[in-house]
Amino acid sequence: MAVAAVYLGTFMATLAISIVTVALPAIQAGLGTDLSGLQWVVGSYALCLSAFMLSAGPVGDRYGRKRAWLAGVALFVAGSAICASASTLAMLIAGCALQGIAGAFVIPGALSILTQTFPDPVARAHVIGGWSSFSGISLIIGPMLGGILVDNIGWQSIFLINLPVGAAALLLGFGGIDESADPDHAALDPAGQVLSVIFLGALTYTLISAGNAGWSAPAVLVALAVAAGALALFVGVEMRTARPVLPVDLFREPAFASVNFASFVLGFAGYSSLFLFSLFLQQAQGWSATQAGWRMAPVFAAMALVASAFGQLARSYGMRRLMVLGYVLLGLSMLAMASFTPDTSYLVVAPLFALLGIGMGLAVPSTGAAAMEAAPRERTGTASATMNALRQGGMTIGIALLGTLMGARAVASLTTAFGKAEVADAAALAGSAVRRHAMPAGLDMAPDAFRDLLASSFANGFAVAAAIAGLCGLIAAAILAVATRRNAARRAVTVIDEA
């Protein structure tokens, strides 16, 4: 019952990430928003998820992991109900933010509960692989189910799925999860928790707003200054606090530090790609929400299949080797996707999506298991929260930064095309066209010609974002490879000394 409850809770929280991606164009049309509005719809969930994870882990360690996890599931159901009834962009963003706060307790709490329930490393690797499989299954179902619901019922319906799943997770969790807590090792750092929220919020606002207002806009510069100040204060507080929300002492260990850097890259380059794929398939290649959902399936199918076999693969090849390989595949696949155009055949797209899924299927469970292995058992809640917070923080920054760079490149590309067509006020019209994904008033151009130029500009923007994500994946793989060799050498020296 405990495993079923945790898997269902993870399924619900992960489904919220994938199911909304195919609904973005429908939300844009239904609520009359622009690209930055879509970034906030997805980003508000990821922002609150990452910002509050650092607080959620210590809360579970101090007051009880079961209690904190169940409260998160109940809050997630409430946030989903708000999203389903949203009639304005502000209400939808508020509901997604509430989902993110709740997810901060559900996702890292799941890994901590499984670690406490299964102290044996072999059994723990098996259930963590299953946990990752359920994440993969929810990612598979999300875009396909979301596309069907959007095209046939409306975008609001995608949030109703979480209500019955959340209710089942609550019932199983009440009866099946044993309570555990380690209050003596829990962080007590309210200042650090507040500063982490301010830092991520200000940074996300900076990256998203820069897409419309420009990097030199006063509001953007002020937000950037707030983010920098909050980060400096946060680091200072964490170094002086006896029990910090961010375990600074654990980061002195190269193994823990390298794994958590990789976790950040996993969110930045891997999870944020769902946002980019949805826009590319629908706005560059012109597929409907349902068609885009089915075409994204290879990513998640490959991820689920590989993650389900992770336990056996780890026993045969070693967890660290699989982790490095996962990030290599992530980086190479994203770099290859930078060549996509509006006319790229799905016979080319699908294998690269599957290759990315294989990479993430290896990277997600191995990164989680490596982070738990590098931390003391009594601090698993804090270590899990840190690892997941960095991954979700990477996703937040990835959506904001890569989305902004994608939009900026699309605007620049369309401006150049309008200039060649001798369109007056090309830059302003191109900016309006990309933000709204519609022909702006005052543009004298054939609709078919405009659609072709707009699709090409989105493809160019996607190429820039995919290339940056791919390079980050390869950098993470290199750092992990170096850390793994050093760790192996250190263990060998220790064994010799003990002998």
KAJONOR-V816269 format. One record per residue. N is the residue number from 0. RES is the residue in three letters. PHI is phi in radians with two decimals (none if undefined). Layout:
# KAJONOR-V816269
N|RES|PHI  N|RES|PHI
This chain:
# KAJONOR-V816269
0|MET|none  1|ALA|-1.11  2|VAL|-1.12  3|ALA|-1.08  4|ALA|-1.10  5|VAL|-1.12  6|TYR|-1.12  7|LEU|-1.15  8|GLY|-1.09  9|THR|-1.14  10|PHE|-0.97  11|MET|-1.13  12|ALA|-1.19  13|THR|-1.34  14|LEU|-1.01  15|ALA|-1.09  16|ILE|-1.28  17|SER|-1.49  18|ILE|-1.22  19|VAL|-1.36  20|THR|-1.10  21|VAL|-1.33  22|ALA|-1.57  23|LEU|-1.03  24|PRO|-1.06  25|ALA|-1.16  26|ILE|-1.12  27|GLN|-1.04  28|ALA|-1.27  29|GLY|-1.21  30|LEU|-1.81  31|GLY|1.10  32|THR|-1.80  33|ASP|-2.01  34|LEU|-1.07  35|SER|-1.15  36|GLY|-1.11  37|LEU|-1.13  38|GLN|-1.07  39|TRP|-1.29  40|VAL|-1.05  41|VAL|-1.34  42|GLY|-1.22  43|SER|-1.14  44|TYR|-1.15  45|ALA|-1.14  46|LEU|-1.10  47|CYS|-1.18  48|LEU|-1.05  49|SER|-1.30  50|ALA|-1.18  51|PHE|-1.66  52|MET|-1.10  53|LEU|-1.11  54|SER|-1.50  55|ALA|-1.17  56|GLY|-1.05  57|PRO|-1.08  58|VAL|-1.09  59|GLY|-1.13  60|ASP|-1.10  61|ARG|-1.47  62|TYR|-1.79  63|GLY|2.12  64|ARG|-1.22  65|LYS|-1.14  66|ARG|-1.06  67|ALA|-1.14  68|TRP|-1.17  69|LEU|-1.09  70|ALA|-1.09  71|GLY|-1.13  72|VAL|-1.10  73|ALA|-1.09  74|LEU|-1.18  75|PHE|-1.13  76|VAL|-1.07  77|ALA|-1.11  78|GLY|-1.10  79|SER|-1.12  80|ALA|-1.13  81|ILE|-1.14  82|CYS|-1.07  83|ALA|-1.14  84|SER|-1.75  85|ALA|-1.19  86|SER|-2.03  87|THR|-2.32  88|LEU|-1.10  89|ALA|-1.07  90|MET|-1.18  91|LEU|-1.15  92|ILE|-1.10  93|ALA|-1.10  94|GLY|-1.12  95|CYS|-1.14  96|ALA|-1.11  97|LEU|-1.12  98|GLN|-1.03  99|GLY|-1.12  100|ILE|-1.06  101|ALA|-1.15  102|GLY|-1.07  103|ALA|-1.10  104|PHE|-1.58  105|VAL|-1.38  106|ILE|-1.25  107|PRO|-1.21  108|GLY|-1.09  109|ALA|-1.10  110|LEU|-1.14  111|SER|-1.17  112|ILE|-1.10  113|LEU|-1.12  114|THR|-1.14  115|GLN|-1.24  116|THR|-1.31  117|PHE|-2.15  118|PRO|-1.21  119|ASP|-1.22  120|PRO|-1.02  121|VAL|-1.16  122|ALA|-1.11  123|ARG|-1.12  124|ALA|-1.06  125|HIS|-1.14  126|VAL|-1.27  127|ILE|-1.19  128|GLY|-1.09  129|GLY|-1.12  130|TRP|-1.06  131|SER|-1.16  132|SER|-1.10  133|PHE|-1.12  134|SER|-1.06  135|GLY|-1.13  136|ILE|-1.10  137|SER|-1.13  138|LEU|-1.19  139|ILE|-1.18  140|ILE|-1.18  141|GLY|-0.92  142|PRO|-1.10  143|MET|-1.19  144|LEU|-1.14  145|GLY|-1.07  146|GLY|-1.08  147|ILE|-1.10  148|LEU|-1.14  149|VAL|-1.11  150|ASP|-1.26  151|ASN|-1.94  152|ILE|-2.11  153|GLY|2.42  154|TRP|-1.16  155|GLN|-1.08  156|SER|-1.19  157|ILE|-1.18  158|PHE|-1.53  159|LEU|-1.26  160|ILE|-1.05  161|ASN|-1.23  162|LEU|-1.16  163|PRO|-1.20  164|VAL|-1.13  165|GLY|-1.12  166|ALA|-1.11  167|ALA|-1.13  168|ALA|-1.10  169|LEU|-1.11  170|LEU|-1.10  171|LEU|-1.18  172|GLY|-1.17  173|PHE|-1.03  174|GLY|-1.59  175|GLY|-1.89  176|ILE|-1.59  177|ASP|-1.50  178|GLU|-1.28  179|SER|-2.58  180|ALA|-2.76  181|ASP|-2.38  182|PRO|-1.07  183|ASP|-1.23  184|HIS|-1.87  185|ALA|-1.32  186|ALA|-1.25  187|LEU|-2.30  188|ASP|-2.60  189|PRO|-1.09  190|ALA|-1.11  191|GLY|-1.11  192|GLN|-1.12  193|VAL|-1.14  194|LEU|-1.14  195|SER|-1.14  196|VAL|-1.15  197|ILE|-1.09  198|PHE|-1.06  199|LEU|-1.16  200|GLY|-1.11  201|ALA|-1.16  202|LEU|-1.17  203|THR|-1.10  204|TYR|-1.04  205|THR|-1.05  206|LEU|-1.19  207|ILE|-1.30  208|SER|-1.16  209|ALA|-1.08  210|GLY|-1.14  211|ASN|-1.69  212|ALA|-1.52  213|GLY|1.65  214|TRP|-1.22  215|SER|-1.66  216|ALA|-1.12  217|PRO|-0.97  218|ALA|-1.10  219|VAL|-1.18  220|LEU|-1.14  221|VAL|-1.11  222|ALA|-1.08  223|LEU|-1.13  224|ALA|-1.14  225|VAL|-1.09  226|ALA|-1.07  227|ALA|-1.12  228|GLY|-1.12  229|ALA|-1.12  230|LEU|-1.13  231|ALA|-1.09  232|LEU|-1.13  233|PHE|-1.08  234|VAL|-1.08  235|GLY|-1.10  236|VAL|-1.13  237|GLU|-1.13  238|MET|-1.31  239|ARG|-1.78  240|THR|-1.35  241|ALA|-1.13  242|ARG|-2.22  243|PRO|-1.29  244|VAL|-1.23  245|LEU|-1.82  246|PRO|-1.25  247|VAL|-1.03  248|ASP|-1.11  249|LEU|-1.18  250|PHE|-1.27  251|ARG|-1.26  252|GLU|-1.47  253|PRO|-0.98  254|ALA|-1.11  255|PHE|-1.17  256|ALA|-1.14  257|SER|-1.17  258|VAL|-1.13  259|ASN|-1.28  260|PHE|-1.10  261|ALA|-1.10  262|SER|-1.08  263|PHE|-1.07  264|VAL|-1.12  265|LEU|-1.02  266|GLY|-1.24  267|PHE|-1.15  268|ALA|-1.68  269|GLY|-1.65  270|TYR|-1.19  271|SER|-1.21  272|SER|-1.12  273|LEU|-1.05  274|PHE|-1.07  275|LEU|-1.21  276|PHE|-1.09  277|SER|-1.06  278|LEU|-1.17  279|PHE|-1.12  280|LEU|-1.16  281|GLN|-1.57  282|GLN|-1.72  283|ALA|-1.70  284|GLN|-1.78  285|GLY|1.38  286|TRP|-1.40  287|SER|-1.31  288|ALA|-1.07  289|THR|-1.12  290|GLN|-1.11  291|ALA|-1.13  292|GLY|-1.06  293|TRP|-1.17  294|ARG|-1.29  295|MET|-1.48  296|ALA|-1.02  297|PRO|-1.00  298|VAL|-1.02  299|PHE|-1.40  300|ALA|-1.12  301|ALA|-1.12  302|MET|-1.09  303|ALA|-1.16  304|LEU|-1.11  305|VAL|-1.20  306|ALA|-1.13  307|SER|-1.17  308|ALA|-1.74  309|PHE|-1.10  310|GLY|-1.00  311|GLN|-1.19  312|LEU|-1.11  313|ALA|-1.13  314|ARG|-1.18  315|SER|-1.47  316|TYR|-2.06  317|GLY|1.64  318|MET|-1.13  319|ARG|-1.15  320|ARG|-1.09  321|LEU|-1.13  322|MET|-1.13  323|VAL|-1.07  324|LEU|-1.05  325|GLY|-1.04  326|TYR|-1.28  327|VAL|-1.10  328|LEU|-1.13  329|LEU|-1.04  330|GLY|-1.14  331|LEU|-1.14  332|SER|-1.13  333|MET|-1.19  334|LEU|-1.08  335|ALA|-1.14  336|MET|-1.19  337|ALA|-1.11  338|SER|-1.56  339|PHE|-1.11  340|THR|-2.27  341|PRO|-1.02  342|ASP|-1.74  343|THR|-1.08  344|SER|-1.18  345|TYR|-1.17  346|LEU|-1.14  347|VAL|-1.63  348|VAL|-1.14  349|ALA|-1.04  350|PRO|-1.08  351|LEU|-1.25  352|PHE|-1.07  353|ALA|-1.13  354|LEU|-1.10  355|LEU|-1.08  356|GLY|-1.09  357|ILE|-1.09  358|GLY|-1.05  359|MET|-1.24  360|GLY|-1.09  361|LEU|-1.46  362|ALA|-1.28  363|VAL|-1.12  364|PRO|-1.19  365|SER|-1.19  366|THR|-1.13  367|GLY|-1.12  368|ALA|-1.16  369|ALA|-1.16  370|ALA|-1.14  371|MET|-1.18  372|GLU|-1.18  373|ALA|-1.47  374|ALA|-2.02  375|PRO|-1.06  376|ARG|-1.07  377|GLU|-1.29  378|ARG|-2.06  379|THR|-1.12  380|GLY|-1.09  381|THR|-1.16  382|ALA|-1.13  383|SER|-1.12  384|ALA|-1.09  385|THR|-1.10  386|MET|-1.07  387|ASN|-1.23  388|ALA|-1.12  389|LEU|-1.18  390|ARG|-1.14  391|GLN|-1.24  392|GLY|-1.10  393|GLY|-1.08  394|MET|-1.12  395|THR|-1.03  396|ILE|-1.19  397|GLY|-1.09  398|ILE|-1.06  399|ALA|-1.21  400|LEU|-1.30  401|LEU|-1.15  402|GLY|-1.10  403|THR|-1.17  404|LEU|-1.15  405|MET|-1.09  406|GLY|-1.14  407|ALA|-1.12  408|ARG|-1.17  409|ALA|-1.11  410|VAL|-1.11  411|ALA|-1.08  412|SER|-1.13  413|LEU|-1.22  414|THR|-1.07  415|THR|-1.07  416|ALA|-1.14  417|PHE|-1.12  418|GLY|-1.10  419|LYS|-1.13  420|ALA|-1.50  421|GLU|1.04  422|VAL|-1.45  423|ALA|-1.23  424|ASP|0.95  425|ALA|-1.06  426|ALA|-1.12  427|ALA|-1.15  428|LEU|-1.17  429|ALA|-1.14  430|GLY|-1.06  431|SER|-1.14  432|ALA|-1.12  433|VAL|-1.22  434|ARG|-1.14  435|ARG|-1.71  436|HIS|0.88  437|ALA|-2.72  438|MET|-1.20  439|PRO|-1.29  440|ALA|-1.13  441|GLY|1.65  442|LEU|-1.58  443|ASP|-1.69  444|MET|-2.72  445|ALA|-1.10  446|PRO|-0.96  447|ASP|-1.13  448|ALA|-1.14  449|PHE|-1.11  450|ARG|-1.08  451|ASP|-1.14  452|LEU|-1.16  453|LEU|-1.17  454|ALA|-1.09  455|SER|-1.12  456|SER|-1.17  457|PHE|-1.15  458|ALA|-1.12  459|ASN|-1.13  460|GLY|-1.13  461|PHE|-1.07  462|ALA|-1.06  463|VAL|-1.11  464|ALA|-1.10  465|ALA|-1.14  466|ALA|-1.12  467|ILE|-1.11  468|ALA|-1.07  469|GLY|-1.11  470|LEU|-1.08  471|CYS|-1.12  472|GLY|-1.08  473|LEU|-1.20  474|ILE|-1.10  475|ALA|-1.08  476|ALA|-1.08  477|ALA|-1.13  478|ILE|-1.13  479|LEU|-1.13  480|ALA|-1.10  481|VAL|-1.13  482|ALA|-1.11  483|THR|-1.13  484|ARG|-1.12  485|ARG|-1.13  486|ASN|-1.14  487|ALA|-1.13  488|ALA|-1.12  489|ARG|-1.12  490|ARG|-1.13  491|ALA|-1.11  492|VAL|-1.10  493|THR|-1.09  494|VAL|-1.11  495|ILE|-1.11  496|ASP|-1.08  497|GLU|-1.15  498|ALA|-1.13
